[in-house]
């Protein structure tokens, strides 16, 4: 085999290896899918929602849930930095830290969200929303399932605009019925 | 009959494990201690998973598990699980916000021109001591305290944990305090009221050494407040050579510019949408 051909094969093999690593890495980061978010801003007040905001809020809320589910499943607190801020981020990081300490993890099967915007501050610097979420939750201690339940949850959510996205600042579950 | 009683007695004596069960109150208040009761017997593991916590501890099935209030600070849904040799059993309960005792406040903007109707937006979020959003309607008193002025207040009930008002800015420049109050808790923000657009903008021309200088009278708004330094004033000279505009920020209340004048020229002044007087000058002046 000629030297140029050998080098070419080596380069192709190296490129294939890099591609494989990238694909595996992407696969890991997309192990939790972005949940479906159905958004309704018909009753928002006192400020009317802008077209762009009505697209970015449900998109970013979906990303927030995706990263939260992945953070709680894989106990990776850094994932919470992307779409959470303030006490919501601190609380969720506390939860992940406690899960790490106790050997627990929480797995979600997200069946979608009905997100309704109910308050938009006059200056456009805060939005309050109501989320009706359908999730199947499993809690593991190591590899053993200690709890599993399909849930229909209600959340009250505060979001504030960041530099290029809307961030979840508060997410609080309300008493709701089990399915 | 005698045999059955004997068998049950023997089972008790042998310490046969009964299925473990766990019971919690359906709801509690954030920061309040509760007791979770369990049934069964033998060693077990107790888990409590909440919005910001995950606890795991060894317990004796059949005993009560006391939970301190500091383990239940966050409002939301908690899951209590008891795992014994025969498997796991669980219950869930809600922790509701405690009494409203804190406000989060957003006031926008931080600087507002005087006399602007509904120019200041104030939003108050109602929280308990643990920073849980309190959704029950709460009366909130909003107040505005202008510098050297009389305080004005208005009451609003919160809805879904939020109350808001729009406030018109006053007629005097200076710092104005905007406050919101609930029970013993209050929050205050300061909004700087600044002069509105310039009014009656006037310029005069003169010589300083060998240069031709055009300057404004002190720039004020229609209520007599000084327009803040840094506000841009535009001087425009029109002569035979064409039109030249110089933008100058106000310094110590006036805007001043040196302009070379060759022949006859017309000088005008403007700030924002406001125009001032015109000057006809000649280079020999």
Interface residues (C-beta under 8 A of the other chain):
Chain A: X46 X87 X90 X91 X92 X94 X95 X98 X99 X101 X102 X103 X104 X106 X118 X119 X121 X122 X123 X125 X126 X128 X130 X139 X141 X146 X147 X149 X153 X156 X158 X170 X172 X173 X174 X175 X176 X178
Chain B: X27 X45 X47 X49 X50 X51 X52 X53 X54 X55 X56 X74 X75 X76 X77 X79 X81 X83 X88 X90 X92 X94 X96 X106 X108 X109 X121 X123 X125 X131 X132 X133 X135 X159 X160 X161 X162 X164 X166
